């Protein structure tokens, strides 16, 4: 910040910084008097004593670098001006009287070191002995922070000011606490630059040329949303529309009408079923049910209209029977009217098309795609790459492939292909390209760490780019607080919350419109679980604010990510060299600690395939550091971590840290994690978590003790900056929830199995469960084979027994065929 002060011209420093600062400190009139006739004073402070006497203060501002090497001549000039300041009175603006300057201040934006005082003792002694107060750059900053903190933004500029407020949050503190490392490790110190692939997941080593056999496609109502997204994607990345927008618009209207009719039909059919059920119930409870026909059909209608007259009853009973009959007749009449309305609605539905043929630019897309892959092959074979153009080309290929895969029936692979080379670009170059970017990776792959390290570097670089970091969930929450406003309103609310309240909404909007900005938004995959609107908001924002770079992250499981039109960058697993580098950095090169881990991984190849990212490697290193036997699988890795935190290993070390038993700690942790995952939450307030614990703990006192011990000393539950509690990393919550699955087998799993939010829970369960037959049975017996096929196949793939694998795969495929072709 001192460097920023030094960059001001003397008059600019006086007017913009010192004048408002002294107005705040003294609460009186302060005037700038610098210039040709300044008479030794740049600023005059018209101060009064508590008794009302004038105490005028004169301020001399000089950009003198008072270093040990400064010349005595520069100090002599300063002394002369300070003497002039003392001898020249000022004119009172109210009375016109001359007022002597009683107090003098000398200000320099440079820092004056102790050595400078030693080197120029005579000059400084004369100034101080003469009653002059000396304020250097460091003291100016202290006064600003104490009396007028809003001036920090003026001194630093918008970008640096925001950066200073954001930097304390860029430490992945929740993860460090979750791993017992908050006081001993800095992730930046053990960070290894990530290897990347350009594209969604690992791109194919070969890119095939394509041809098209049709310029028309058939779209159903289920296709229309994707088609609209793809049309926007094509327009913004390739420069033209893939579909005829006019026909697409008409199709959307027709399909919306069709869906409204279907909704009405479903509602009417449900209403008819309820009324029929009510009639049946009334008949079943009637004293005269023996007289009614069994079926509610034409025979029943004839009976209630005329046939009932043949019933033999005495007069009183017949009166009662007739009263009941009239009530049933009225209800059945309503049913018949509803059936007629239903028939009319179904006729209207039959008149509307269930699908529509639409023209597409398939030939143009195939031709341009073929040109793009030829070009990227040429670019990747050169020694120098223009990062920005390279990424734009990659984005065009990704966008075209997205459309080609969606309409695979009209696009065909040719025999010719180009072989892709590994990307000749680093993740830093991707971040600095000014392109919108999604960092994709599995759980624990380092997405958050990479985003935070980039943001920290950007803020410390001091460029004139406003860089703002927050999670997408935080942004979505602030948008929701502002009654569903746009992203700018959400950012404005967030900045106010962290103490940056010098922006008006309009000025912030202007900044994003006209100035270079970078918005770093972590974790799409977590945000959309609670805030389904956020992906559309992000897409609209990126289309409108073209001068703002957006960098975000997600797991691979989120659908429609490619439709954002961002550059997709996939984080690759650690190479053997990166893995060893990570452990060497962790243990500061102590080979006696690194080598046992490397040897253990070599002898456990299944685990070696898992320890491929920062999270799993960090847990492995922390277990080694705590002298805990190393695990043999990913699920075993997490189990040992929670055994360590819950105190399972304490008895072997002769330690007793807690009142609660390790079993109680783990049982409660699993239950809390499962309930939080059901609620689609990563954090909850203390009292809400305690309310969840009551289901598993016998007394309120025990709940209080157990909760406190989950926080400390166990550090399984971690307090976040907002005061809520969570498990530090989503992967830990997912693991605990997966262990709890065995306790909830009687639950309904339909929605969970179909939700990407739960997929990693089920995949982890498959790795540690004794058997998964019950879950496969649930899927195949409830006609879920088609909708969950990919997930269940992956779960089966984790099973170690080949006989079990084959049996479950066969069961799944048979059920799938039965769902697809029920009549065969």
N, C-alpha and C positions, 0 to 999 in steps of 0.2 A: 504493500500500500504506500510505503514511502516513495518508491519509484514513481507511482502515479502522481504523488504530490509534486515531485521534482519536475515532472513533465509540464506542469502548469507554468505559463508566463507569470511574472510577478504581479501584474495588474489583475490578471485572471484569477490568480490564487487569492488575492485580496478581496475581489468582488464576489466570487462564487463560493469561497470556502470560509475565509476568516471573518468577513463582515457578518454573514448570518450566524456564525458560531458565536461571536462576541455579543450579538443581539440576544442570543439565547442565554448566554452566561450572565450578562449584566442587566438584561431587561430594560434597556434604555436606548436612546437614539445613538446609532453608530453610522458614521459617514465615511465614504471613500474620498480621500483628498490627494491621491497620488497624481503624478503627472509633472509637467514642466515647472509649475510653481508650488511644489509640494512642501517646500520649507522643512525638509527633513522628516515629514510625516506622510505615511500612506493611508493610515486610518486614524480617525479621531473618535474616541468613545466619550460621549457626554455623560459621564457618570456622576451621581450624587451620593454623598455619605448618608447614613440613616438620619442625620440631623438636617438634611437638606442643603448642605454645603457642596459647592462644585468640586469635583475631583476628576478633572479632565485627564484622560489617558491618551498618549500619543503612541502610535505603533509604526515602527520602521520595518519594512519587509524587504529582505535582500536574499537573492539566491547565491549566498556565499557558501562554498564547500569548505567548511572549516576543518581541514585535514591537517595532519602534522606537516605537510609540504606546502600549505597555503602561504602566499607571500604576505609580508608585513604591510605592504602597500595597500592591499585590499582591506585589511583591518583598519588602517589609518583613515581610509575614505569613510568607512562605517562610523568610526569614532567622531569624525568631523560632522557627519549628518546627525548623529545622536546629540552632539553639542548644540547644533542648530535647532533641533527639536526642543531642547531645553530652553533656549533663549528666545524663541519665537512664540508669543502667545497665540491663542486661537480666538476667533470672534464668536461670541455666543449667538446662535441663530435666533433666540427669542429677544434678547436685549440689545444686541450689537456691541456689548462691552467686551473688552479684551480679557481673556482668562488665561492665566499661566498653566502650562502643562506640568502637573505635579508628578505623574507616574509615566515612565517610558518603558516600552517593550520592544525588544529586537526579536524578529522571527525569521528563521531560515527553514526551508523545507528539508534541507539535508540533515542527517543525523550527526551530532557533534559527539565524538568519542572522548573518553577520559584522556587518551593520549594527546588529543588536540589541545586540551587545556594545559597539559604539561609542556607541549612544544611552544605554545604562544602564551606563556604565563603573564607577560606584561600587558598585552592587549586585552585579554579576558579580565585580568584583575582591574584594569582601569575602567572597563565597561561595568563590571559588577560593583566596584567600589563607588561608582558614580550613581548607583541606585537603579541601574537598568536590569529588567528581568529578561532573561534569555529563554526563548522557546524554540526547540529544534523540531525536526519532523516527527520523531517518536512521541514527543510531548503533544504535538498537534493531534496525532491520532488518538492519544489517550483522552484528550479533551473532547474530541468529536464523539467518541464512544460513550463518554460519561454524560455529556450535555446535549448532543445533537446527533444521535446515531443515524438519522435519515441522510446526513451528509456523506455517510460511507458510500452510498450509491453514486453521489455526485463525484466523489474522488475516484472510486474504482471503476465507474462505468457500469451500466446495467449488467453486463456479462460477468464481470469479476465479483460484483456485489452478490448476485444470485449464487455464484459459485461458492463463495465463502459460507453461505447459509446451507448449501447442499453437502459440502464436503464431509461433515461429521456423519452423514448417513451412508457414506460409500465404503462400508467395511464388512458387509455381509455378517453383521453382528449376531443375528439370530442363529446362523449356522455355526459360527465360532463357539457361541455359548452351548449349543446343542452337542458339540463335540468336546466340551470341557477345555476349550482352547482360548477363551477370551483374554486371558492374561499372559499367554505364553507364545501365541503365534500370530503372525500377520499374513493373511492370504497373499498379499502382494509379494512377500518375500519368497514364497514357495510356488508362485505362479509359473507355469510353463506355457509358452505360447501354443495356442491350440492349432492343430491341423484341421483343415477345412476341405469340404467339397462344395462346389457351386451347384445349387439345385436342391430339390426337395428329396431328402434322404440321400443315400449313396447313388450318385448318377451312374448309369450304365457306362461301361468302358467303351461301348460302341453306340454311335448314334446313327440310326438307319434313315435313309431317304424315304420319303413317302409320296404316294400318288393318290388321287381322289377319283372315285368312280361315279360320283353323283354331286349335283349342286343343290340338292334338296334333302331335308331331314324331316322326320315326323316327331313332333313334340307332344307329350302328354302333360296333363296338369302337374304331375310330379317333376317334370323337367323344366318348367317355366322359370322358376327362381334361379336355378343354375344357369339357364340360358341368358337371363338378364345380367347376371354377374359376369359371365364369359363375354358378353357383348361389350360391357364396360371395360373389362380387362383387355380385350382385343383393341378397342378404340384408344385406350391410354398407353398401351405398350407397343402396339403394332401400327397404330395410326388410322385404322379403318374399322368399320363394324362388320362382324362376321355374319350376323343375321340381318334381315330386312327389318329395321326398327319399327316401321309402320305396321307390318304384319304381326310382329312380336307384341306390339301394344294392343292390337285387336284381339290377339289370342289371349292375352292376359285378362282383358275384359270378359271375354267369353268364358274362360276357365273360372274366373271369379264368380260369374253368374251361376255356372255349373256347380261350384262348391257351395254357394248359398242355397241352391235348390237341394243339393245332397244333405246339407245341414238341416233344412226344413223337413226333408223326408225322414231323416234319422230321428228328429224330434217328434214328428207326428207318429211314426211307427212305435217309438218308445211310449208315447202317450196312450196310443191304442192298446198296447200290451199291458200297461198299468191299469187301464179301465177294465179290460177283459179280466185281469187278475182279480180286481175288486168285485166284479160280478160273480166270478167263480167262488170267491170266498163267501159272499153273501148267500149264494145258493147252497154251499156246503154247510153253512150254519143255520139254514132255514128249517123250520119245523115241517115244511112241506116239500122238502127236496125230492121226495119219492115221486112227485108228480112231474118234475121238470125233465126234459130230455138231457141226456148226459153231455152231448156236444153242443157248443154254441154255434150252430150252423143254421141252414134254412129251416130245418125242422123246429129248432128252438124259436126262430122268428115267427113261424106260423102259430106255435103254441102260445106265445105271449100276446099275439094279436087276436086270435079267435079260439084256438084249441083249448085254452084254459077253461072255457065254459062247460066242457064235458067232465070236469072234476067234480066228484061227489063229496060235499061237505055240508055240515049243518049251517044254518044262516050266520051265526056269529063267527064261526071259523072261516066261512067264505068271505065275509067282510074283511077279516084280518088278512086272509090270503090275497084278496084283490088289492088291498092297500100295498102290500109288499110287492105284488106283481107290477103295479103301476110305477113304483120306484125303480124296479129292475128294467121295466120297459123304457123309461125315460133315459136310463143310463145306456141301454143298448142302442137306443135311437141316436144318441151322441156318438157311439162307436160307429154306427153305419154312416153317419154324416162325415166323420173323420176319415173313414175308409174311402169315401167318394172323393174327398179333398186330396187324400194321398194318391189316389189313382190319377187325378188331374196333374198333380205335381210330377208324378213319374212320367206322364205323357210329355210334359214340358222338358223334362230331363232327357227323354229319348230324342227330342228334336234338336238338342245341343250336341255339338261334336265332342267326342271323348279325346280326340287328338287333332292335330292340325299340321299340314305340310307347309314348310317354310323354306324360302330360298336362302342359301348360305354361300359365302365366298370361299368355298372349299378349295377350288383350284388355285386361287391366289394365295391362300394360306399354305398349301403344300409347296408351291413354287418358292415362296419367300422363306419357308422353313428350310428347304433344301439349300438355298443360298446362304442362310445364316449358319448352318452347320458346316458348310464348306469354308466359310469365313472364319469360324471359331477354330477350325482345324489349322488354318493358315496362321492365325494369331498365336495359337499355343505352340507353334513350331518356331516362333521368332524369339530372339533373346530379350528384346525390350517390349513391354506391354503397357499400353495406355489403360490404366486401371478403370477409369470412368467408362470409356467406350467398351472395354472388355466386359464389364458388369452389365451394361445396357444390352449388349449382344446376348449374354447369358439369360437375362430377363426375357428377351424376345423368344428365345428358344424354349424356356420354361412355360411361357404363356401359350405358345403355339402347341406344345406337347399336351398341355392341360386340355385344350380344345380337341386335339386329335384323339386323346384317350377317351374323352366324353362321347365322341362320335366315331367310335372305332369301326362301326359298320360301313362307313363311307371312305375311310382312309386305310390304305394298305401299305405295309412295309415292302420296300423293294430289296433286291439282293445287295445292292451297293450300300456301304456305310463308311463313316469316318471314325477313326479310333481316337477317343478322348485322351488327353494327357492330364496328369494331375495339375490342378490350378496353379499358375505361376503368380500367385498373389497371396499376401499375408492377410490375416484378419484385421490388422491395423490399417492396411491399405483399403480394405473393404469399408471399414468404418469411416475413413477419411475421404471417401470417394464422393460424398455429398449425395449418394443414392439412398433411397429408402430401403432398409434392410430388415429381414427377419432372420434371427439366429435360431436355428433349429437343433434340438438335441434331446437325448433321452434324459430321464431323471438323474440329477447329479453330474451332468456332463460339463458343467461350468458356465452355463448360460448367464446366470446372474453375475458371477465373478467377472466374466469377460465384459459385460455391459458396465459394471461398476469401475473396472480398471480403465476402460476407455474414457468414461466420464471424468474420472479423476485426472487423467492425462490432459484431457481437453480443457478442464478448468485451470489446471496448473500452467498450461501453455500460454494463457493470457490472450488468446486470439479474440478478435472482435465478433465472436459468435456466441449468442446467448444459448447456453446448454442447460437443459433442465432434466433431471432424473427423478422418476418416481415409478412405482409399480402401476400397471394398468388397472388393477383393482382399486388402488387409492384414487386414481383419476376418475374411474367410473362411480365410486362412492361420492366424490365431490360433485360430479355431474348430476347425480340423483338428488343430492342435497339442494341443488339449484333448480329443482323441478324439471329435470330432464333437459337442461340446456345443452349447448354444444361443448366441444373439447376445450375451447378457449375459456369458457366460463368455469369449467372444472379446474383448469390450471390456475386461473385467477384465485379461485377459492382455496386451492392447495397452497399457493404462495402466501396468501394471507395467514393461513394456519401456521406456517413455519416462520412467520415474522417478517415476511417481505410484503409490506402493505403500501409501498410507495407507487405501485402501478394502479392506474384506473383501468377498468375493463376495456375502455376505448383505446387507451395508449398501448395496452398489451396486444389488442387485436391489430392495431397499426404496426406494431413491432413484428408480429408474425407475418403480416402481409408484405411489408416492405424491406425488412432486414433479415440477415442470415441468422437462422436459429436451428437448434438441434434438439429434438425431443426424444429422450431415451426412456422407453416404456417397457418395463419388465413383465413377463409372464402373461401372455395372451391366454394360455390354457387354463390358468387359475381364474382369470377375470371373467371369462364367458360363462363359467359355471353359475355365477350369481347374477351377472349382468349381460344378458343375451343381446342387448342393444349395442355393446361396445365395439364389435367388429364393424358394423355398418357405420358407426360414428367415426371410427378411425379411417375407414375407406373414404367417406365424404370429406373429412378433414384433409386427407392427402391429396384429393383432387383439387380442393379450393386453395390451400396454402402451399403453393408450389415451391416457395423459397425456403420452406422448413424441411430439414431432413428428419426422417423418423427412423429410429433404430429400436427394434422390439425383439422379443424372444418368445418361443413356444416349444412345447413338446410336439412330436410328430403327429399326435393323435387328433389334433383339431382339424375339422373339415373346413373347406373353403379358404384356407390360408392363401393358396396361390391366387385367388381372386382379388386379393389386395393389390396385386401388381407390383409387389416389392421384389427386390433381389433376395432369393432364397439361399441361405448359406447354412450348410449342415456341419455341425461339429463332429469330427471323427474321433474314434476311440484312441487312447494313448498307444503310441508305438512302443516297442520294448525299450527303445532309447529314452523316450519321454517318461516312461514309467520309472526307469532307474534314475533319471534326472530329478523327478519329483521326490523320491525317497532320499536321494542325496541332499537335496535342499532342505528337506524336513529335518534330517538328522545331522545337518552341517558337515556332510562328508564323512561321518563316522562309519566306516565300512563294517565294523563288527555288529552294527545295528541294521544296516541296509542289506547285507548279504543273506542273513537268515530269511528275510522276507522274499528276496528274489529266488532263493533255493526252494522255499516253501511253494511259491507259485509254479515253479518248474515241475515240482512233483505233484501238483494238483492242477492239471490243465483246465478243468472245468472252472475252477476259481480264477485262474489266470485270465480266462475269457471275460470274467466279470469285473476284475480290478482294471478297468480301462478308462476310468474317469476320475476327476478330482475328489468326488464324494466318497466313492468306495476306497480309493487309495488313502484318503485321510483317515477313514475308520480303521483301515488296516494298520496304518502307522501309529494311531493312538492306542490300539490294542498292544502292539509291540512295545510301545513306550511304557505301558502299564504292566508289562510282563504277563499278559494274558495269552494262553495258547491260541495260536492262529487258527482261523476257521477253514472250512473246506468247500463252502458254497456261498452264494449271495445271501440266501435266507439265513444261513448259519452266521454270516458276517453281521447281519443286523441283530440276530438273537444274542450273539456274544456282546454286542454293544450295549443292549438293554440289560443283559445280565450284569455287566460291569457297572452301569449306572444304578441299578436297583439294589446292589449290595450282595449279589449271589456269591461273588468272589471274596467278600470281606472276611468270611469265617476262615478262609484258608490263610488270610494274612493276620488273623487275630485282631480284627478291627470290628467295632460295633458303633455304627454311626447313627442308627435310627431306632425308633420305637416299633415302627411297622415292619412286618416281615417282607422279604423280597417277593414272596408269592402274592401278598396283598398289593404290593406296589405294581407288579406286572399285570395282575388281574384288573386292577383299576385303570391302568394305563391303556390296556386293550379296549376296555369298555368305553372310556372317554374318546379314544381315537375313532372307534367305530361310529359312535353317536355323532361326533363332529363331522365325520365323512358323510353320514346320512343327511346331515343338515347343510352339506356343501359349504362348510366353514373350515378355515385354517386357524382361527383364533376365536376365543370366547371370553367374556368377563368372568372374573373369579366366581361370583355367586352362581352363574349359569353352569359352570363346570361342577361346582359342589352339588347343584341340584341333580346333575347326571349321576354323580357318585353315590347319591342316596340309594339308587337301585341296587347297588352292590355292597354297601357298607351298612352295618347294623345300627350305629348310633351317630348323632350329629357331632359329638365330641371326636369320635374316631374319624369322621369325614374331615374335620378341621385339621387334625394331626396329620392325616394321610396327604391331604392337599399340600400342607406346608412342606412335608418331606418330599413330595413330588417336585416341588420347586427348589428346595435346598434341604439336604445336601445332594439329592439325586440329580437335579437339573434335567429331569425328563420334561417337565413343563417349564417353559421359559416366558418371562414377561417381555412383551414388546413395548416399543416407545409409547404406544397409545394406552398402555395399562392392561391390555388383554393378554391372554395366555395361549400359547400354542406349542408345537413340538419342534420348532426350529427349522426343519426342512420337511417339505411335503412327503418326501420318500419315507421318513420315519413314521409319519401318521399312516401312510399307506401300508407299511409293513405291520404295524400294530393292528390295524383294521383287518388285515388278511389273516392274522392269527386268530382274531375273534370270530371269523366266519364259522369255525367249527361249533361255536356256541349258539349260533343262530340259524341252524339248518332248516328250521320250520318256517322261516320268514319267506316272503314273496320276493323273488329275485328278478322278476321280469324287467323292471325299469333299470335296476342296477346293471344287469348284464348288457343292456343296450346303451348305457351311458359311458362315454369315454372317460368321465371322471372316475369311474370304478375299474377301468380295464387293468391298470397296473396293480390294483389290489388283488384281482383274481389271478393275474400272472404270477405275483409273488406267492399267493396261496398254493398254486400248482407246484412251486419249487420246494415247499416245506411240508405239504400235507401228506399224510400217510396214504390216502387214496382220494381220487376226485370223481369216482363213479357216481356218487349221489348227485353231484352237480351236472354231470353229463346226462344222467337220467332225468333230472329236472328240465333240462333244455329240450331233450328229445320227446318227453311226454307232454310238454306244453307248447309244441309247435314253434319253438324258438331257434331251430337249427339254421334256418335261412338268415335271420337277422343277427345271429351271434356266431356265425360260422367261422369267421376269421379269428375271433377271440378264442373260441373253444379249440380250434386247431392249434393255435399257439400254446395254449395251456397243455394240450396233449403232448406237444413237442418237448416240453420241459420234463416229462416223466422219464425215468431212467430205464424202466423195464420194457423191453421191446414187445413182449407178449401183451402187456397192458396197453401199450401204444396202439398196436394193431387192432385190438379188440374195441377200444374206444373210438378209433378212427372209423372202423366199419360201422359201429352203432350210429355215429354222427352222420355218415354219408347215406345210410339207409333212411334215416329220419329226414334228411334234406330232400332226397328223391320223393319221399312220400308227401312232403309239403309242396314241392314244385309241381308234381303230377299226381294229385290225390285220386284221380279216377283210374290210374293205370295199375 
